[in-house]
Every structure is written in structure tokens, then in C-alpha cells.
Amino acid sequence: MSKELPSLTPKHLIRVLEKIGFEFFRQKGSHRVFVKGDRQVIVPYHSKDLKKGTLYQIIKGTGLSIEEFIRFL
């Protein structure tokens, strides 16, 4: 991993997900579900920045590498 992930709010992360082709599917409580083909990612939607571990798991769920994801920021 060549670059460190910046802090992202859920709102910014959702914009990136939509840019790479994920679409909003549903929401239950404070968790929004986005899908693209057979892939699904769940984004906790609140006002704080996402924790690094949560962000890594969401990126892993998209099927992109960290470097590929960072290019979309």
C-alpha cells in the first residue's frame, strides 16, 4: 500500500461509490446499502469521519485496490 487513506465522511464516500458505478439500494437505520452487479457494500451513515478499518472493508467490498480507489477521490 503506497498511500495512506485520507479521512472520509460517509457523504464523500457515497459520492465516490456512485462515481464508480454503485447505486443506492436500500437503507435500514443509519446503514445505507449500495450495489453494483453482484457486489454489495454497506456504508454507516453518520456525521463523523469513517474509521480506517471500516473504510478498508468497504473498499475491499468494491473489488478495487486501495490505489485504484484513491484515484477516484
C-alpha positions as CSV (number, residue, x, y, z in Angstrom):
1,M,0.0,0.0,0.0
2,S,1.7,3.1,-1.2
3,K,-0.6,5.8,0.0
4,E,-2.4,6.3,3.3
5,L,-6.2,6.7,3.1
6,P,-7.5,10.2,3.9
7,S,-10.3,10.7,6.4
8,L,-13.6,10.5,4.6
9,T,-17.1,11.3,5.7
10,P,-19.9,8.9,4.6
11,K,-21.2,11.6,2.3
12,H,-17.9,11.8,0.4
13,L,-17.5,8.1,0.3
14,I,-21.0,7.7,-1.2
15,R,-20.1,10.2,-4.0
16,V,-17.1,8.1,-4.8
17,L,-19.1,4.9,-4.8
18,E,-21.6,6.4,-7.2
19,K,-18.8,7.6,-9.4
20,I,-17.5,4.0,-9.8
21,G,-21.0,2.7,-10.6
22,F,-22.6,1.7,-7.3
23,E,-26.2,2.5,-6.8
24,F,-28.2,3.1,-3.7
25,F,-30.3,0.0,-3.0
26,R,-31.9,0.5,0.5
27,Q,-31.4,1.9,4.0
28,K,-32.1,0.4,7.4
29,G,-31.5,2.7,10.3
30,S,-28.2,4.5,9.7
31,H,-26.8,2.0,7.3
32,R,-27.1,2.5,3.5
33,V,-26.7,-0.4,1.1
34,F,-25.1,0.2,-2.3
35,V,-24.9,-2.5,-5.1
36,K,-23.1,-2.9,-8.4
37,G,-23.7,-6.2,-10.2
38,D,-23.2,-8.9,-7.6
39,R,-21.2,-6.7,-5.2
40,Q,-22.8,-5.0,-2.2
41,V,-21.3,-2.6,0.3
42,I,-22.8,-1.2,3.4
43,V,-22.0,2.4,4.5
44,P,-22.7,3.5,8.0
45,Y,-24.3,7.0,7.5
46,H,-23.5,9.5,10.3
47,S,-21.8,12.9,10.7
48,K,-18.3,11.7,11.8
49,D,-15.4,10.5,9.6
50,L,-15.4,6.8,8.9
51,K,-12.9,4.7,10.9
52,K,-9.9,3.4,8.9
53,G,-10.9,-0.2,9.4
54,T,-14.4,0.4,8.2
55,L,-13.2,2.3,5.1
56,Y,-10.7,-0.5,4.3
57,Q,-13.5,-3.1,4.4
58,I,-15.8,-1.0,2.2
59,I,-13.0,-0.6,-0.3
60,K,-12.4,-4.3,-0.2
61,G,-16.1,-4.9,-0.9
62,T,-15.9,-2.8,-4.1
63,G,-13.3,-5.1,-5.6
64,L,-10.8,-2.2,-6.1
65,S,-7.3,-1.9,-4.7
66,I,-6.5,0.9,-2.4
67,E,-4.5,2.7,-5.1
68,E,-7.4,2.4,-7.6
69,F,-9.9,3.7,-5.1
70,I,-7.7,6.7,-4.2
71,R,-7.6,7.7,-7.9
72,F,-11.4,8.3,-7.7
73,L,-11.1,10.7,-4.7
